[in-house]
Amino acid sequence: MENKDWLLTELKTIEEWEQDQKGIFFWEKIGRLPFKLLDKITPAFIQKKIGVLLDELGQFVQTGGQYLTQEKLILKRLQKQSNQHQELTIQDIASLPLSTMDEISDQLKTNRGNLATIQGATTGVGGIFTLAIDIPVLLGLSLKTLQEIAITYGYDPKDRDERIFIVKCLQFSSADIVGKQAILNELSSFYKRKEVTNNEMISQLQGWREVVYTYRDQFGWKKLLQMVPIAGILFGAITNRSMINDLSEVGIMLYRKRRILEKLNENEKELAE
């Protein structure tokens, strides 16, 4: 039963997860050491490819670009999971049990993690040269995964504000301790269902460049190992799977928090009536 006590317990679990995310593991500190080396040995054509991602990410926020995902498959999964006889819309999802949303999002996390494993192994064949392909493909997979999670919890990625939230999830997954705290503070407007204005959007998205470069930097020593031809198959598979799994967890937790807060708000309105 999704009563107030249960929702508050689930909310507390997410808030504890947020606190854990503000720490940094020892291996992450070690992983940052080769960044200067990475810059020196990364060929210009890869650096240029990373720069192009800035424009693509901006286009995604404005229009959805090539990264907008199909929502019908997710809606059909939710319909089947919830034993609904009529077709669902994104607006209908809000009334579904949270457990149904969680089940589908967990399936998405597993499926996308498997896909990232295959993709990482494939682009790891040629070492540093196929790394230029791996970076934009992984970004595209990340954005599509977050959009699918958004739909699963009843939020429409065709809405510009939701695409801003998705970019913030992407930032959060690759940010350091200070960055994670700042992003959590920025997300308060979404939790309060406050519409983001144009000026606020510009301010919110000043981290575009940070997203893309941190997105590469967090590869750390793992991506250095992927630069070795053939051996990069194993390292590419492991790294990409780990990244998509971590990103999926961030998306699930942050979208789940929004849905719980909205359900609590609905409960309060019902009691007031």
FINU-180292 format. One record per residue (C-alpha): chain; x, y, z. Coordinates in nm, 4 decimals, decimal comma, padded with zeros to 6 digits. Each point is the difference from the previous one (the first is absolute). Example, Ala and Ser with C-alpha at 12.3 -4.5 7.8 and 13.67 -1.06 7.14 Angstrom:
residues 2
ATOM  chain        c1        c2        c3
ATOM      A   01,2300  -00,4500   00,7800
ATOM      A   00,1370   00,3440  -00,0660
This chain:
residues 273
ATOM  chain        c1        c2        c3
ATOM      A   00,0000   00,0000   00,0000
ATOM      A   00,1330   00,3412  -00,0974
ATOM      A  -00,1023   00,1751   00,3192
ATOM      A   00,1762   00,3059   00,1358
ATOM      A   00,2268  -00,1945   00,2379
ATOM      A   00,1195  -00,2317  -00,2763
ATOM      A   00,0693   00,2894  -00,2372
ATOM      A   00,1926   00,1876   00,2699
ATOM      A   00,2101  -00,3118   00,0677
ATOM      A   00,0822  -00,0313  -00,3697
ATOM      A   00,0824   00,3703  -00,0166
ATOM      A   00,2394  -00,0375   00,2942
ATOM      A   00,1746  -00,2863  -00,1811
ATOM      A   00,0589   00,2219  -00,3036
ATOM      A   00,1270   00,2874   00,2160
ATOM      A   00,2476  -00,2372   00,1660
ATOM      A   00,1150  -00,1044  -00,3465
ATOM      A   00,0495   00,3681  -00,0884
ATOM      A   00,2211   00,0449   00,3068
ATOM      A   00,2087  -00,3018  -00,1002
ATOM      A   00,0496   00,1487  -00,3462
ATOM      A   00,1721   00,3048   00,1466
ATOM      A   00,2998  -00,2076   00,0966
ATOM      A   00,2783  -00,1010  -00,2352
ATOM      A   00,1589  -00,3413  -00,0052
ATOM      A   00,3743  -00,0518   00,0124
ATOM      A   00,0089  -00,1592  -00,3442
ATOM      A  -00,1703   00,3079  -00,1447
ATOM      A   00,2806   00,2178   00,1380
ATOM      A   00,2568  -00,2330  -00,1542
ATOM      A  -00,1948   00,0010  -00,3245
ATOM      A   00,0457   00,3757  -00,0321
ATOM      A   00,3786  -00,0178  -00,0037
ATOM      A   00,0457  -00,0789  -00,3707
ATOM      A  -00,2156   00,2883  -00,1290
ATOM      A   00,2980   00,2150  -00,1014
ATOM      A   00,1562  -00,2997  -00,1668
ATOM      A  -00,3296  -00,0725  -00,1720
ATOM      A  -00,0098   00,3532  -00,1417
ATOM      A   00,3549  -00,0312  -00,1307
ATOM      A  -00,0435  -00,3320  -00,1775
ATOM      A  -00,3559   00,0467  -00,1251
ATOM      A   00,0173   00,0743  -00,3742
ATOM      A  -00,1476   00,3247  -00,1323
ATOM      A  -00,2791  -00,1797  -00,1870
ATOM      A  -00,1303  -00,1439   00,3274
ATOM      A   00,0229   00,3388   00,1712
ATOM      A  -00,2000   00,1447  -00,2901
ATOM      A  -00,2617  -00,2741   00,0324
ATOM      A  -00,0428   00,0841   00,3697
ATOM      A  -00,0458   00,3663  -00,0886
ATOM      A  -00,2784  -00,0868  -00,2453
ATOM      A  -00,1918  -00,1598   00,2866
ATOM      A  -00,0487   00,3432   00,1556
ATOM      A  -00,2113   00,1077  -00,2965
ATOM      A  -00,1894  -00,3294  -00,0016
ATOM      A  -00,0787   00,0277   00,3699
ATOM      A  -00,1273   00,3545  -00,0461
ATOM      A  -00,2183  -00,1149  -00,2877
ATOM      A  -00,1382  -00,2796   00,2151
ATOM      A  -00,1170   00,2442   00,2661
ATOM      A  -00,1571   00,2358  -00,2531
ATOM      A  -00,1727  -00,2497  -00,2313
ATOM      A   00,0788  -00,3537   00,1104
ATOM      A   00,1992  -00,0372  -00,3195
ATOM      A   00,0955  -00,3468  -00,1148
ATOM      A  -00,0120  -00,1312   00,3562
ATOM      A  -00,3758   00,0113   00,0630
ATOM      A  -00,1115  -00,3529   00,0749
ATOM      A  -00,3135  -00,1910  -00,0953
ATOM      A  -00,2461  -00,0110   00,2868
ATOM      A  -00,2427  -00,2649  -00,1300
ATOM      A   00,2115  -00,2966   00,1086
ATOM      A   00,0311   00,1320   00,3552
ATOM      A  -00,3735   00,0702   00,0181
ATOM      A  -00,0790  -00,3543  -00,1178
ATOM      A   00,2294  -00,1454   00,2665
ATOM      A  -00,1694   00,2078   00,2687
ATOM      A  -00,3426  -00,0997  -00,1306
ATOM      A   00,0903  -00,3688   00,0153
ATOM      A   00,1648   00,0259   00,3413
ATOM      A  -00,3013   00,1810   00,1485
ATOM      A  -00,2566  -00,2290  -00,1702
ATOM      A  -00,1692   00,2935  -00,1686
ATOM      A  -00,2394  -00,0802  -00,2852
ATOM      A   00,0110   00,3349  -00,1737
ATOM      A   00,3014   00,1765  -00,1437
ATOM      A   00,1862   00,2277   00,2405
ATOM      A   00,1180   00,3546  -00,0583
ATOM      A   00,2879   00,1638   00,1858
ATOM      A  -00,2573   00,1950   00,2016
ATOM      A  -00,1606  -00,3280   00,1131
ATOM      A   00,3239  -00,1306   00,1507
ATOM      A  -00,0174   00,2285   00,3036
ATOM      A  -00,2949  -00,2008   00,1325
ATOM      A   00,1818  -00,3345  -00,0222
ATOM      A   00,1564  -00,1595   00,3093
ATOM      A   00,3613   00,0968   00,0618
ATOM      A   00,0909  -00,3697   00,0030
ATOM      A  -00,1076  -00,0284  -00,3646
ATOM      A   00,2234   00,2914  -00,0983
ATOM      A   00,2893  -00,1506   00,1983
ATOM      A  -00,0368  -00,3387  -00,1701
ATOM      A   00,0156   00,1451  -00,3513
ATOM      A   00,2865   00,2355   00,0853
ATOM      A   00,2014  -00,2929   00,1391
ATOM      A  -00,0601  -00,1886  -00,3251
ATOM      A   00,1182   00,3023  -00,1962
ATOM      A   00,3141   00,0237   00,2120
ATOM      A   00,0847  -00,3642  -00,0700
ATOM      A  -00,0765   00,0186  -00,3735
ATOM      A   00,1933   00,3216  -00,0548
ATOM      A   00,2906  -00,1316   00,2050
ATOM      A   00,0183  -00,3071  -00,2249
ATOM      A  -00,0136   00,2192  -00,3099
ATOM      A   00,2797   00,2206   00,1352
ATOM      A   00,2113  -00,3107   00,0636
ATOM      A  -00,0304  -00,1096  -00,3620
ATOM      A   00,0595   00,3512  -00,1293
ATOM      A   00,3084   00,0473   00,2201
ATOM      A   00,1471  -00,3312  -00,1119
ATOM      A  -00,0625   00,0854  -00,3656
ATOM      A   00,1610   00,3439   00,0160
ATOM      A   00,2871  -00,1394   00,2078
ATOM      A   00,1315  -00,2062  -00,2907
ATOM      A   00,2039   00,2798  -00,1557
ATOM      A   00,1281   00,1598   00,3183
ATOM      A   00,0509   00,3768  -00,0092
ATOM      A  -00,1364   00,0359  -00,3528
ATOM      A  -00,3394  -00,1565   00,0731
ATOM      A  -00,0139   00,1972   00,3279
ATOM      A  -00,0995   00,2952  -00,2201
ATOM      A  -00,3123  -00,1971  -00,0931
ATOM      A  -00,0641  -00,1263   00,3523
ATOM      A  -00,0363   00,3440   00,1633
ATOM      A  -00,2917   00,1394  -00,2093
ATOM      A  -00,1753  -00,3370  -00,0162
ATOM      A   00,0154  -00,0348   00,3776
ATOM      A  -00,1353   00,3531   00,0458
ATOM      A  -00,2922  -00,0820  -00,2290
ATOM      A  -00,0732  -00,3218   00,1891
ATOM      A   00,0158   00,1917   00,3293
ATOM      A  -00,2500   00,2639  -00,1130
ATOM      A  -00,2415  -00,2586  -00,1391
ATOM      A   00,0220  -00,2077   00,3184
ATOM      A  -00,0832   00,3009   00,2165
ATOM      A  -00,2925   00,0915  -00,2249
ATOM      A  -00,1423  -00,3506   00,0320
ATOM      A   00,0307   00,0194   00,3780
ATOM      A  -00,1741   00,3391  -00,0094
ATOM      A  -00,2942  -00,1502  -00,1901
ATOM      A  -00,0120  -00,2945   00,2411
ATOM      A  -00,0678   00,2385   00,2889
ATOM      A  -00,2526   00,2033  -00,1997
ATOM      A   00,2114   00,2915  -00,1258
ATOM      A   00,0046   00,1008  -00,3658
ATOM      A   00,3486   00,0570  -00,1527
ATOM      A  -00,1641   00,1963  -00,2821
ATOM      A  -00,0386   00,2723   00,2643
ATOM      A   00,3065   00,2256  -00,0027
ATOM      A   00,0068   00,0196   00,3797
ATOM      A   00,0249  -00,3779   00,0171
ATOM      A   00,2945   00,0036  -00,2385
ATOM      A   00,1686   00,2486   00,2339
ATOM      A  -00,0628  -00,2425   00,2867
ATOM      A   00,1517  -00,2798  -00,2114
ATOM      A   00,3159   00,2035  -00,0607
ATOM      A   00,0159   00,0642   00,3750
ATOM      A  -00,0170  -00,3760   00,0611
ATOM      A   00,2864  -00,0406  -00,2457
ATOM      A   00,1974   00,2680   00,1837
ATOM      A  -00,0760  -00,1521   00,3394
ATOM      A   00,1305  -00,3418  -00,1005
ATOM      A   00,3389   00,1431  -00,0969
ATOM      A   00,0357   00,2861   00,2505
ATOM      A   00,2323   00,0210   00,2989
ATOM      A  -00,1135   00,0560   00,3604
ATOM      A  -00,0532   00,3746  -00,0353
ATOM      A  -00,1683  -00,0435  -00,3361
ATOM      A  -00,2476  -00,2577   00,1285
ATOM      A  -00,1087   00,2287   00,2841
ATOM      A  -00,0459   00,2928  -00,2392
ATOM      A  -00,2064  -00,2076  -00,2416
ATOM      A  -00,2234  -00,1294   00,2788
ATOM      A  -00,0651   00,3606   00,0983
ATOM      A  -00,0805   00,0939  -00,3597
ATOM      A  -00,2485  -00,2860  -00,0275
ATOM      A  -00,2137   00,1464   00,2782
ATOM      A  -00,1956   00,1981  -00,2614
ATOM      A  -00,1030  -00,3246  -00,1651
ATOM      A  -00,1036  -00,1555   00,3305
ATOM      A  -00,2175   00,3036   00,0689
ATOM      A  -00,1487  -00,0214  -00,3525
ATOM      A   00,1294   00,3472  -00,0765
ATOM      A   00,0178   00,0812  -00,3710
ATOM      A   00,3514   00,0792  -00,1172
ATOM      A   00,0198   00,3361  -00,1798
ATOM      A   00,2272   00,0761  -00,2959
ATOM      A   00,2461   00,1904   00,2178
ATOM      A   00,0060  -00,2788   00,2555
ATOM      A   00,0505  -00,2538  -00,2775
ATOM      A   00,3154   00,1799  -00,1148
ATOM      A   00,1265   00,0065   00,3569
ATOM      A  -00,0935  -00,3644   00,0592
ATOM      A   00,1827  -00,1159  -00,3102
ATOM      A   00,3281   00,1800   00,0380
ATOM      A   00,1314  -00,3432   00,0878
ATOM      A  -00,0311  -00,1270  -00,3595
ATOM      A   00,3740   00,0201  -00,0510
ATOM      A   00,0560  -00,1527   00,3427
ATOM      A  -00,2303  -00,2887  -00,0902
ATOM      A   00,1844  -00,0892  -00,3170
ATOM      A   00,3549   00,0352   00,1304
ATOM      A  -00,0752  -00,1607   00,3348
ATOM      A  -00,1812  -00,2700  -00,1923
ATOM      A   00,3290  -00,0772  -00,1717
ATOM      A   00,2170   00,0591   00,3062
ATOM      A  -00,1897  -00,2459   00,2158
ATOM      A   00,1190  -00,2758  -00,2310
ATOM      A   00,3360   00,0557   00,1726
ATOM      A   00,2407  -00,2892  -00,0095
ATOM      A  -00,2723  -00,2316  -00,1294
ATOM      A  -00,0174   00,1800  -00,3316
ATOM      A   00,3777   00,0152  -00,0144
ATOM      A  -00,0055  -00,3789   00,0057
ATOM      A  -00,2653  -00,0037  -00,2703
ATOM      A   00,2454   00,1838  -00,2257
ATOM      A   00,1924  -00,3265  -00,0384
ATOM      A  -00,1270  -00,1829  -00,3125
ATOM      A  -00,1704  -00,3372   00,0592
ATOM      A   00,0504   00,0249   00,3800
ATOM      A  -00,2351   00,2974  -00,0196
ATOM      A  -00,2847  -00,2423  -00,0706
ATOM      A  -00,0072  -00,1164   00,3626
ATOM      A   00,0648   00,3414   00,1533
ATOM      A  -00,2533   00,1686  -00,2303
ATOM      A  -00,2708  -00,2503   00,0897
ATOM      A   00,0574   00,0305   00,3757
ATOM      A   00,0317   00,3800  -00,0008
ATOM      A  -00,3073   00,0699  -00,2118
ATOM      A  -00,2146  -00,2423   00,1965
ATOM      A   00,1076   00,1603   00,3270
ATOM      A  -00,0684   00,3508  -00,1296
ATOM      A  -00,3502  -00,0785  -00,1294
ATOM      A  -00,0885  -00,1889   00,3179
ATOM      A   00,1127   00,2937   00,2154
ATOM      A  -00,1843   00,2479  -00,2199
ATOM      A  -00,3159  -00,2110   00,0079
ATOM      A   00,0149  -00,0101   00,3788
ATOM      A   00,0268   00,3800   00,0119
ATOM      A  -00,2953   00,0404  -00,2371
ATOM      A  -00,2147  -00,2480   00,1912
ATOM      A   00,0740   00,1549   00,3379
ATOM      A  -00,0545   00,3621  -00,1043
ATOM      A  -00,3144  -00,0656  -00,2034
ATOM      A  -00,1316  -00,2325   00,2703
ATOM      A   00,0475   00,2785   00,2553
ATOM      A  -00,2068   00,2373  -00,2138
ATOM      A  -00,2802  -00,2524  -00,0343
ATOM      A  -00,0034  -00,0771   00,3736
ATOM      A  -00,0165   00,3702   00,0864
ATOM      A  -00,2901   00,0474  -00,2397
ATOM      A  -00,1850  -00,2982   00,1442
ATOM      A   00,0499   00,1406   00,3506
ATOM      A  -00,1340   00,3336  -00,1200
ATOM      A  -00,3065  -00,1730  -00,1448
ATOM      A  -00,0579  -00,1811   00,3299
ATOM      A   00,0093   00,3298   00,1880
ATOM      A  -00,2520   00,1535  -00,2387
ATOM      A  -00,2360  -00,2961   00,0443
ATOM      A   00,0211   00,0275   00,3787
ATOM      A  -00,0649   00,3737  -00,0190
ATOM      A  -00,3180  -00,0605  -00,1995
